[in-house]
Amino acid sequence: MGKVRDIMQKNVVTIAFDKTALEAAQLLKEKDISFLVIMRNNRPIGLVTEKDFLQKISAEDKRSSKVRLSEIMSYKFRFVEPSTDIEDAVQKMLNNKIRRLIVMEDGKLAGVITQTDLTVFLRNKLLINGTIEKINVENSQTP
């Protein structure tokens, strides 16, 4: 079916772990994205998502400028390598009930793969397969 490297996003937006939730929220807004990879010493150590802001700041009526990312980020994140089969990445996401995977290569951040990336890939694959099937049917009907 393909490898993670074929569909991963390489330009991942990151933020340092010692920043505030306000700084992270501003970056999310500026880049029009739904999550950030949290970095420490040039290595990913977690993720912060829109859901984290909702559940850990807004729902608890905290002030984002006073909250450190380390207080709200998810330290548990899953990763794959660029050479991972897409099917294996999908299975990892399903098994762990997550919507994104970090892509690591040689211990460094190489990219990210999200449900949206997988949806676009699978949609294109279905369209291509449908077109090929239609061509094969038309060719088999031609005298």
Contacts in CASP RR format, 6 or more apart in sequence:
PFRMAT RR
TARGET T0000
AUTHOR 0000-0000-0000
METHOD contacts of the structure
MODEL  1
MGKVRDIMQKNVVTIAFDKTALEAAQLLKEKDISFLVIMRNNRPIGLVTE
KDFLQKISAEDKRSSKVRLSEIMSYKFRFVEPSTDIEDAVQKMLNNKIRR
LIVMEDGKLAGVITQTDLTVFLRNKLLINGTIEKINVENSQTP
1 85 0 8 1.000
1 86 0 8 1.000
1 87 0 8 1.000
1 125 0 8 1.000
2 85 0 8 1.000
2 86 0 8 1.000
3 82 0 8 1.000
3 83 0 8 1.000
3 84 0 8 1.000
3 85 0 8 1.000
3 86 0 8 1.000
4 80 0 8 1.000
4 81 0 8 1.000
4 82 0 8 1.000
4 83 0 8 1.000
4 84 0 8 1.000
4 85 0 8 1.000
4 86 0 8 1.000
4 89 0 8 1.000
4 101 0 8 1.000
4 103 0 8 1.000
4 113 0 8 1.000
5 82 0 8 1.000
5 83 0 8 1.000
5 103 0 8 1.000
6 86 0 8 1.000
6 121 0 8 1.000
7 86 0 8 1.000
7 113 0 8 1.000
7 117 0 8 1.000
7 118 0 8 1.000
7 120 0 8 1.000
7 121 0 8 1.000
8 82 0 8 1.000
8 103 0 8 1.000
8 110 0 8 1.000
8 111 0 8 1.000
8 112 0 8 1.000
8 113 0 8 1.000
8 117 0 8 1.000
9 111 0 8 1.000
9 112 0 8 1.000
9 113 0 8 1.000
9 114 0 8 1.000
9 117 0 8 1.000
10 110 0 8 1.000
10 111 0 8 1.000
12 37 0 8 1.000
12 109 0 8 1.000
12 111 0 8 1.000
12 112 0 8 1.000
13 27 0 8 1.000
13 31 0 8 1.000
13 33 0 8 1.000
13 36 0 8 1.000
13 37 0 8 1.000
14 36 0 8 1.000
14 37 0 8 1.000
14 38 0 8 1.000
14 39 0 8 1.000
14 44 0 8 1.000
14 109 0 8 1.000
15 23 0 8 1.000
15 24 0 8 1.000
15 27 0 8 1.000
15 36 0 8 1.000
15 37 0 8 1.000
15 38 0 8 1.000
15 39 0 8 1.000
15 48 0 8 1.000
15 69 0 8 1.000
16 38 0 8 1.000
16 39 0 8 1.000
16 40 0 8 1.000
17 38 0 8 1.000
17 39 0 8 1.000
17 40 0 8 1.000
17 45 0 8 1.000
17 69 0 8 1.000
17 70 0 8 1.000
17 73 0 8 1.000
18 68 0 8 1.000
18 69 0 8 1.000
18 70 0 8 1.000
19 68 0 8 1.000
19 69 0 8 1.000
20 64 0 8 1.000
20 65 0 8 1.000
20 66 0 8 1.000
20 67 0 8 1.000
20 68 0 8 1.000
20 69 0 8 1.000
21 48 0 8 1.000
21 53 0 8 1.000
21 57 0 8 1.000
21 62 0 8 1.000
21 64 0 8 1.000
21 65 0 8 1.000
21 67 0 8 1.000
21 68 0 8 1.000
21 69 0 8 1.000
21 71 0 8 1.000
21 72 0 8 1.000
22 64 0 8 1.000
22 65 0 8 1.000
22 67 0 8 1.000
24 36 0 8 1.000
24 48 0 8 1.000
24 53 0 8 1.000
24 69 0 8 1.000
25 53 0 8 1.000
25 64 0 8 1.000
27 36 0 8 1.000
28 34 0 8 1.000
28 35 0 8 1.000
28 36 0 8 1.000
28 50 0 8 1.000
34 49 0 8 1.000
34 50 0 8 1.000
35 47 0 8 1.000
35 48 0 8 1.000
35 49 0 8 1.000
35 50 0 8 1.000
35 100 0 8 1.000
36 47 0 8 1.000
36 48 0 8 1.000
37 44 0 8 1.000
37 46 0 8 1.000
37 47 0 8 1.000
37 102 0 8 1.000
37 109 0 8 1.000
37 112 0 8 1.000
38 44 0 8 1.000
38 45 0 8 1.000
38 46 0 8 1.000
38 47 0 8 1.000
38 48 0 8 1.000
38 69 0 8 1.000
38 73 0 8 1.000
39 45 0 8 1.000
39 109 0 8 1.000
42 108 0 8 1.000
43 107 0 8 1.000
43 108 0 8 1.000
43 109 0 8 1.000
44 77 0 8 1.000
44 79 0 8 1.000
44 102 0 8 1.000
44 104 0 8 1.000
44 109 0 8 1.000
45 73 0 8 1.000
45 75 0 8 1.000
46 73 0 8 1.000
46 74 0 8 1.000
46 75 0 8 1.000
46 76 0 8 1.000
46 77 0 8 1.000
47 73 0 8 1.000
47 74 0 8 1.000
47 77 0 8 1.000
47 100 0 8 1.000
47 102 0 8 1.000
48 69 0 8 1.000
48 72 0 8 1.000
48 73 0 8 1.000
48 74 0 8 1.000
49 74 0 8 1.000
52 72 0 8 1.000
52 73 0 8 1.000
52 74 0 8 1.000
53 64 0 8 1.000
53 72 0 8 1.000
56 62 0 8 1.000
56 67 0 8 1.000
56 71 0 8 1.000
56 72 0 8 1.000
57 64 0 8 1.000
57 67 0 8 1.000
57 72 0 8 1.000
77 102 0 8 1.000
78 92 0 8 1.000
78 93 0 8 1.000
78 96 0 8 1.000
78 98 0 8 1.000
78 101 0 8 1.000
78 102 0 8 1.000
79 101 0 8 1.000
79 102 0 8 1.000
79 103 0 8 1.000
79 104 0 8 1.000
80 88 0 8 1.000
80 89 0 8 1.000
80 92 0 8 1.000
80 101 0 8 1.000
80 102 0 8 1.000
80 103 0 8 1.000
80 104 0 8 1.000
80 113 0 8 1.000
81 103 0 8 1.000
81 104 0 8 1.000
81 105 0 8 1.000
81 110 0 8 1.000
82 103 0 8 1.000
82 105 0 8 1.000
82 110 0 8 1.000
86 118 0 8 1.000
86 121 0 8 1.000
89 101 0 8 1.000
89 113 0 8 1.000
89 118 0 8 1.000
90 118 0 8 1.000
92 101 0 8 1.000
93 99 0 8 1.000
93 100 0 8 1.000
93 101 0 8 1.000
93 115 0 8 1.000
93 118 0 8 1.000
99 114 0 8 1.000
99 115 0 8 1.000
100 112 0 8 1.000
100 113 0 8 1.000
100 114 0 8 1.000
100 115 0 8 1.000
101 112 0 8 1.000
101 113 0 8 1.000
101 114 0 8 1.000
102 109 0 8 1.000
102 111 0 8 1.000
102 112 0 8 1.000
103 109 0 8 1.000
103 110 0 8 1.000
103 111 0 8 1.000
103 112 0 8 1.000
103 113 0 8 1.000
104 110 0 8 1.000
END
